[in-house]
């Protein structure tokens, strides 16, 4: 299984190196950014699994970085832990209202920060694993209990791999996933898939989905995402 990737954003390089060292020891892959613009660029291009974001940044501050990330379909699903010297309640509330998942104040314990990272990632995975039995996007419906997909009222004959890929992409709607993350998400005793065959499974799935095949978008040089444009989609349990 590939390592979870954490993007650390802070203009104080010694703090970034300290966090990098502790996260690397804990088994994570670490990306670094030292200002707001670099943070936005790296988040969009690398699609990290989580972002540790300082509020006090040169140029675009952390609040605006968080606001822009959460406003974009491609990055809205990335969890954010805000790291800052600000301790006023108003700042904490603002960060959480913008969509941050947790808030850690400086000075901080590296061990506590790593523990917070693990906790946020566990919550995210739990949400993706069981957030509802039926996923819908307009006339496209996926029922995890019946193992059934319908498009325009017609039941589709999907393989186990195709079903699991579609479910994974629909649950992470708007988020871009590379081939390795798709493999990690759908691999199991009943599914044999490697990164080189993901494109083949996607092509077959698109063909079976017919008019809904365009919901699975290719992001060149990165991977795939599920996007439904009409605004009619919903998830129910």
N, C-alpha and C positions, 0 to 999 in steps of 0.2 A: 504494500500500500504506500502511495506517495506521501511525503511529509506535508503537513499543513503549513501554509505560507502566511507569515505575519509581516505586515508593513508597519515599520516603526517610524513615526514622524515627529521630529523635535529639532529645533535649531541649535541645541546644545549637544555637540558631538560626543562629549564624554558620557552623557546620559544615553544617547543612542547606542554607543558601544557597550555600555553596561547592560542595557536591555538585550541587545543582540547576543552577548555572551551567555546570559542566563536562559534565553529562549533556545539558543542553539544547544546548550547542555540538556535542555528538556526535550529535545528531539524535533524542534521546529526549524523550518527554513525561514530565513529572515531577509527582508528587503529594507532599504533605508531611504529616507527622504529628509531634507533639512529645511524645506520651506513649503508654503501652501501650494504653489504651482507645481512643484515636483511631486507633491503628494497626490494631487489630482491626476497628473500624467501617469504615475506608477500604478495608481488604483485602476485606472481605465485600461491600461495596457497589460498589466500583470494579473489582475483579478485575484488579489490575495483572499485568503479565507477569513482574515480578521485584520483590523487596523487599530494600532495604538496611536492616538492622535493628541498632540499637545495643542492647547488653545492659543498660547502666545507664540505666534509664528510671524516672521517677516513677510511683508507683501500681503498675501491672502491669509487671514488668520484662521485658526482652527474651527471657529464657529462657522465661517463661510465655507470652509472646506467640507465640513459635515453637511451643511445645508445643500451644497451642490451635489455631493455624492448621493444623498438621500432623495434628491429631486430627479436623478437620472435613473432610468429603467435599468441600465447596464450595471449600476453599482449600488442600487438601493438595498440589495439583499446582503451586502457585506457588513458584518457586525463591526461596531466601533466602540473602543474603550477610550474615553477621554482622559488624558494625563495632564495635569496642570497644577500650578501653584495657587490658582484661584480657589478660595474656600468659601466664598460667599454663597448663601443658599440660592440666590437669584441666578448665579452662573451655573450651578449644578442643575437647577430646574430647566434653564434654557437648553443646556446640552442634551438632557434627557428628552425634552420636548421636540428637539430637532431629530431625534431618532437614535441617539447614542445608546448603547446597550449597558454600559457601566461607566463609572467615574472614579478615578483614583487620583488622590492629591499628593503633591510633592511636599516634603520628602517621602519616599515610598520604600517599601521592602521589596526587593526583586522577587523573593519567594512568593510574597503575597500577589504581586502582579502576575506572575506565571500561573498561580492558582486561579486568579480571576480570568485569565485567558482560557484556561481549561474549562472553567465553568460556563463561560459564554459560548464556547464551541460546542459543549455538550448540549446546551439548551437549543442551539441552532440545529444540531443533528436530530435531536428528539422531535423538534417541530417538523423537520423535513420527513422523518420516518413515519409519523402518524398524525398528520394534521387534518385528516378527513378521508372518508371512504370514497367519495365521488368528486372527481375533478372535472370542471366544465370550462369550455371556451366556445361560447356560442352554441352551434349545433354539434360540437365535438364533446363527447363525454367519456370519461375513463372511470370504471368502477373497480376498485381494488379488491373488493370482496368477491365479486362474481368473475373477476379476471376477464372483463369484457370492455371493449371499446366500440362506441357507435359514432358514426359520422353522418349527419343528416338523417338520422333514424335508422341507418343501415349498420348491422353488426359487422365488424371487420375481423378477419382471421389474421391475428398477429402471432408471431412466435414469442416465446417467453422473453427472449432478449429484446425484441422490438417493443414489447409491452413495457418492460422495465426501463428502457431508455426513454420512452415517451412519458412515463410516470415521473421519472427523475427530472426531465426537462420542464414538465408542466408544474411540478412542485416548486422549482426554482425559477419560475417565469420571469423573464427579463434579464436574468443573470447569464453571463457567458461561461461555459464550461469547456475546458480543454479535453482532449481525448482521454488523457490519463485519469481525470476526475470522473469522467463518464464510466470508464472501465471499473474504477474503484467502487462506484456507486451501485453498479448492476451485477457485478461478479458474484457468483454463488455456486452451490453444488449443482444447481439446475441450469446455470448459465456459464457458457464458455465464451469469453470475448477478450480480445487483446487490442491494444491501441491501433494496430494496423488494420483491423477489421471494422472499426467504428464507422468509417465512412461508408462501407458497404451496407451495414445495418441501417444507417441513416437514409441512404438512397432507397432501400427497400421499403422502409417505413413511410417515407414521403410518397412513394408511389401508391401504397395502400391507402394512405390518408386522402388521396385525390385532391380536391380543392383545398383541403386543410393542410396539405403538405407544405405550403408556403409559410405556415406558422413556425416551422423549424428553420431558423435562419442560420446561414453560414457566416461566421465572423472571420474574415481572412486572416490567416496567421495565428489565430487563437483557438477557435473551436466552434461550438454551436450554442444557440439559445432558443427558447420558445417564446414567441411573441404573437399575441392575438390583438388585432388592431381596432376592432369595432367597439370595444368598451362593454361588450355584453358578457364577458367571461366572469365566472364566479367559482368558488370552491365551497362545497357543502359536506356535512358529515352525516 
